[in-house]
Amino acid sequence: MTLRYLTAGETHGPQLTAIIEGLPSNLELDFEALNFQLQRRQKGHGRGRRMQIEQDTAQIVGGVRHGRTTGAPVALIVANNDWKHWTSVMNVEPIEGGDEAKRRVHRPRPGHADLNGGIKYEQKDLRNILERSSARETAARVAVGAVARQLLAEFGIRVAGHVVSIGGIKAPPLPADISVDELVERTEASSVRVIDAETERRMIELIDKTKADGDSIGGVVECIVTGLPIGLGSHVQWDRKLDGRIAQAVVSINAFKGVEIGIGFEAADRPGSQVHDEILYTEDKGYHRASNRLGGFEGGMTNGEPIVVRGVMKPIPTLYKPLKSVDIDTREPFTAQVERSDACAVPAASVVMESVVVWEVAKAFLEKFGGDSLEEIRANYDNYVKQTRAY
């Protein structure tokens, strides 16, 4: 059985729900660590008022007993505290009253799913589209990723993320000797998830100015995964290449428009001798690479080096100086309505990207070493490590 999950729920509904299928039994879950990931998603300079309303925590309602997974599907819920203000509008039962009572939306916002979704699903109330297409759904994905993170941690696989740039302001390259633990600690202390104090100051100033101007800005975030064995993913079919699956997962995040692995697009400007990573061998490390310009992948498979993946987040499209659109009732032009929004959600998006990347890695890990219990997986993994050492 493959590892998979589904989410359900709307941004102003009672809760978000996620069901994870394919987790082994006997995985001990740290509930505080799970909720810590949800709290990380809510942080970041430039977040809007919704983050003051919600205090996200995940409640596990199935598949876990006495702190350990049972092998059954794991069900998670993340309550929406704002639901109390929307109980009538978002009720599953029919309600009396016209558009005002239902808070019907008939004016699509540029950059959102409103118009496309309304046309596709033949919905004349665009709230039925925006409620589900909202980035609020990423809270469920972070909860799911937090579980996957704990599974991989059992095998020494760690993940960290940081902000590379916001609005054109670029952070200096990470020190070559920085550890994952140090990166996590230092970015957690920064409101924009960078480790350089001067970059942090400039980014905060730009976010504040952008918000004052009624605009929004995007940026680039990077995720690093360490402790990986050689051979996750496969070269034999296009849809089994792990780097391709990670790329799809990253651009599936709300507002993400690009992804690169390793040096990414920079590879187009370099000769091959400055792109590919030379192979080395020592008794203590076994096979390894002299560099990591390919971001931990060759042939769609992990090569033992850290995975390094970056994602590009566009500016959030809900602006306080709104753009022009067209009313679907009258087909007349109007200035798009404003709903609460973030001036910049790039630091939070870094956490979301960590979650979707770690999920894909966990999925590939179980495809390679899968078993019904954690003990069976560990035996498979340990045997493979011995095999690779002897190669």
N, C-alpha and C positions, 0 to 999 in steps of 0.2 A: 504494500500500500504506500502510495506517495504521500508526502506531507502537503497539506493544503488547508486553506481557510476561506471562509466567506464572512462578509460583514453585512449588517443591515442597520437601518435607522436613519433618521433625518436630523438636521442641525437644530431644529426647534422641537423635535419629538421627545418622548420621555427618556430614551436611552439609545446608546449605540450597542450593538450586539455583535460578537464575533464567535465563530465556532471553528476550532482547530481540530483537524482530523489527521491521524498518523503519528502522533507523539508516542514514544515508547512508554511503557510502565516504569515506575520507580524513579522517575525524575523528581527530585526534591525541589520545590519551588520556594523562592524567597519572595514573599508578598511585598515586603518593603522595597526591595530592589525593583519589582515590577512597577509599583506606583511611583518610584523615583523617576523612571523613564517618562511616565506621563507628566510628571511635574516639570521635567526638563523641557518638554514640548511647549509648555505654557510660558516659558521664560523668554527673555530677549527684548532689547531696547527697540521700541517701535510697535509693540503689540497694542491691540485695541482694547476696548472696554469688555469684550467677551471674556478675556482672560481674568478680569476682576470678578466676574460672575461665577465662572466654573472653577472648581477645585477638583480636578479629575483624579479619580481613583477607580481601579478595576475591581469588580467583585466576581469571583469565580463561582459559578453556579452549577457546574457539572464537570465530571472527568477527573476530579482531584479529591482524595480522601486522606485526612490526617497529614496534609502537607505534601503528598506525593501523587503523581499522576498514576492512573489505574490502567491505562491503555485505551480507555474509552475516549470519545471526542471531548475536548475541553471547551466549555462554554464560558465566555467572559461578557460582562456588561459594564459599560461606563455610563453612569447616569448623567443626564443633562439638567443641571440645576435651574436653567432658564425655562424649563418646561412649564413651570407653574404660571408663567405669563402667557403661555400659548395653548393651554389645555382645551380651549374651545376651538381655536383656529386649526389646530393640528389633531383634533379628535378623529378617531377612526370611524365614528358614527356620523351620519348626516347631521348637519346643523341648520337651523332656521336663519333666515336673513340673506341679504344680498352680498355684493362684492365687498362692502365695507366690513361686514361681520366676518367674512372669510379672509379678509386682507388679501384679496385677489391681486396678483401681479400681472399686468398686461403691458408693461413697458420693459422690454429686454435691455439688459446692461451690456455694453460692449466688453468683449474679453471674457465673458462668462458663458456658461452652457445654456443660458436662458432660451434664446431664439432657436438654436439648432435643436435642442431637446424638445422644445414645444412643438416644432414642426415634425420631428421624428415620431413623437409619441402622441401627436394630435391632442395636445393639452392647451386649452385656452387660458388656464390659470398657470402662469409660469412659476408660481410657488412650488408646484409639484416637481419642477425640474431643479430649481435652486436649492431646495431643501436637501436633496440627496447629493447634488454635485458640489456642495459646500466642502471646504477643506476641514470642516469639523470631523468628517469621516476619518481623517488621518489619526485621530485619537485612538480609534479601534486598531489601526494598523501599527501604531506604536506599542499598544498593549500586546498584540500578537508578536511583534518583533522582540519585545522584552522577554517573552517566553523562549523564543528561539535563541536569544542571547544567552540565557541560562543553560540551555542544552549544550551549546557550543563551548561554554566556559568549562564544562565538565571535561573537555578534551584540550584545554589550554588555548582555545581560540578566543581572541579578544578583538573588540571593535572600538574605534574612536572616530570622532568627526570634528571638523572645525570649519570656520568660514575663511574662504580664500579672498573674496572681494565683495564689497557692497557699493553699488552705484559708481563703479569705476575706481574706487579706492582699494588698492591691493595690499594684502598683508605680505610681509617678507616671507621667503621660503622657510619652512620648518627647519630647525637645526637637525643635522644628519644623525646626531646621537640621541635625539629625544625619544623616550620610551612611550609606549601607549599609555601607561599609567600616569606619567607626567603630563602628557597631552590632555588626558581626561581631566586631571586636577586643575590645570591652568586654564583650559577653556571653560570649565565649569565656573570659574571665578570671574569670567568676563561676560558682560551683558550682551556682547556681540560675538562671543565665541572665537576670539583671537587671542594669541599669547603675547602680542606686542602692544605695549601700553600706548604708544604714540598712534598706532593704527586704530586702536580702540577709540581714542579721543576724537580722531578725525571722522571715524564712521558715525559716532554718536552725534557729532555736530551736523553731519550731512543728513542723518535721519531726522533730526529735529527741524532743520531748515526745510526739508522736503515736506514734513507734516504741516508746518506753518504755511507752506505754499499750497496745501491741499492736494499734494501729489503723492506718488509712491515710487519706491525703488526696489530693484531686485539685486541679484548677486550670484556668486558661485560658491558652492560648498564642496568639501572633500571628505570622503570616508576612507578609513584605513582598517584593514582586517589582518591580524597577524596570527602566527601559530598554525598555519594551514598545512595539511599534508599535500604532497604532490598527487595530482590526478583527480581532483573534483571536477565534474563536468565530463565532456567527451568530445572527440573530434569526429565521430562517425556519422552523426546527423546534425543538421543545422540547428534544430530546436533543443539539442542537448548541450550546446556550447554554453558554459556558465557565464562567460563574459557577455554573451548576447542576452541571456536571461536577466542578468543584472542590469544591463542597459535598458531593457524593456521595463523593468521594475522602477527604475529611477524616473524615466519619463512618464510613468503612470501617476506620479505624485502631482497633485494640483499645482499648476503654474510652472512646472518644469518643462523646459523646451530644448534641452540639449544635455548630452552626456559624453564624457571622454574617459578613457582608461589609460593609466600611466602618463606618458607625455602627450597622449591624445593627438590633437590636431597639429601640434608642434612637429610631429613625425613627418608631416608632409614637406617641411622645410629643411629637413636634415638628410644627409646621406645615410645609407644603411649601416655604415660602420659606427654611426653615432645614434643608432636607434636600437639595434638588437643587443641583447645581454649575453656576454660571453659566459660559457659554462666552466665551472671550476669543480674540483673535488679535493676534499681533505678527509682524513680519518674521522675527525670529530664532528664535522658538519655534513659529510656525505656530499652528494651533488648539490650545487648551489650556483647562484649567478653573481657575476662581478658587479652588476648594477641592476636596477629595477625599472628601466625605462618603459618596459611593456606592462607595468602595473600588476605583475604577478600572474600573467597569463601567456600561454603559448598554445596555439591550436585549440582554443576554447576550453583549455584545462588549466587548473592551477599548477604552477611550477615550483611551489614551495616558498616563493618570496611573498611579501605582503601584498594583498590586493589594495590597489590605490585607484579610486574612482571619483570623478568630479561630476557634479550636476549643475546646470544653469537654471536659475529661477527667474522668471520674468517679474516685473513689478506687478503687484496686486492690482486687478483692474477696477475695483471699487474705489473711486476717487472722491475727494471732497470738493474738487472742481470738476464736476462731471462732464463726460463726453456726450456727443449727440447720438441719438438713436431714433427708432420709429415705433410708434404705438401700434400694437397688433390689432386693436379694435378699430381705430380710425385711419391707420396707415399714414398718419401725419407725423412730421418730425417733432421731437421734443428733446429736452436736456435730461439725460438719464438720472433717475432718482438715486439718492445716496442712502446706503445702508451702512451700519457700523463696520469699520474695517481697520486693518493695520496699515500703517505707513510703510512698514518693512517687516517681513516675516522670515527673512533669510536665516537668522540664528535658530529659530524654531524649525525651519525646513531642514537644517543640518541634522537635527535629531530624527526627523521623519526619514531622511535618506539613510541614516544608519540602520533604521528599523527595517526598511525594505531590502537593503543590501544583505543584512544579517539573515533575513528570512530566506533569501535565495541560496545563501551559503549553507544554511541549515538543511534546506531541502535537498541540495546536492550531496551534502554529507550523509544524510540518511539513505539516499539512493545508493551510495557507495558502501556504507557500513550497516545498512538497516537491519533491524531485528525487532522483536516484539517487546523486549525489555532493555533497560539501560545496560544491564550486565551483558547481554548478548551483543549489543553494539560495541561495548568496550572490548570484548574478546575479539571481535572482528577487526576493530581498529588496531589493537595491539599487534595482532598477527600481521596486518598489512604494514605497519611501521617496521617490523622485523624484516619483512619481505623487501621493502624498499631499501633498507640499510644494507641488505645482502646483495643487491643488484649490481 
